[in-house]
């Protein structure tokens, strides 16, 4: 006859082994999910980066005005995901400054609803901001046109 202590020890061992196997399965599943998530983020970042380069080249080549480029580029840069946050506003102060100055100006249908003289006033304001920051932004978009993600 097996002693009750031995039976309890065996039962405890079986339970612990079962829990260890279950924990191992959960860890493996978590690793797979983490890997899939990292791959999805890398793929998304690459698509965003391709858009950043395209818009930066358009701004550089005067195919896109500075204000529109600043709005698009700052939003795209802010959408990039990294393990450690990046301060793109410090890296590209001209773009972010112009964005801050024009972000509240109405666009599309809201702009069409404005009176002609108000649109002209806003156009002059926007042009003044663009003229003030153009040299800095042209340097920044040149850098953005060849931007690479960390780890490449």
Secondary structure, 3 states (H helix, E strand, C coil): CCCHHHHHHHHHHHHHHHHHHHHHHHHHHHHHHHHHHHHHHHHHHHHHHHHHHHHHHHHHCCCCCHHHHHHHHHHHHHHCCCCCCCCHHHHCHHHHHHHHHHCCCCCHHHHHCCCHHHHHHHHHHHHHHHHHHHHHHHHHHHHHCCCCCCCC
